[in-house]
């Protein structure tokens, strides 16, 4: 707990621990980093277009990147130092970023309207997107980490993969 803040009678903090105000439009996306404590990514709407990285312990803005498009959702890769962003106006795309350099690894198009939501598969290799164009799309864009690479290698070497039935 943090004794700098007052708690209500039920033990719940009744004041925000931090208030971050650097975005210049509605904050549309949030994602906690699964492999770095206190790292939070946030994405701004059409008038902002920024992905910002925060130290959630101190409130410091660690970095900000202009995506040139409304940020609708953010998803950290489970196994690699990568971030996927989904976008609305004006590009309706996904972008895979290398973190922390924020170099674009891939730009993926296909949706015809805002890409509103994302979820990552349990094995960490696939991202499914939901958009205002009334579609779900599946993108196998992440590595899945070392365990997934070993499974794929073992499957390639399996005797079952080399057998023919007829």
Order of alpha helices (4+ residues) and beta strands (2+ residues): beta-beta-beta-beta-beta-beta-beta-beta-beta-beta-beta-alpha-alpha
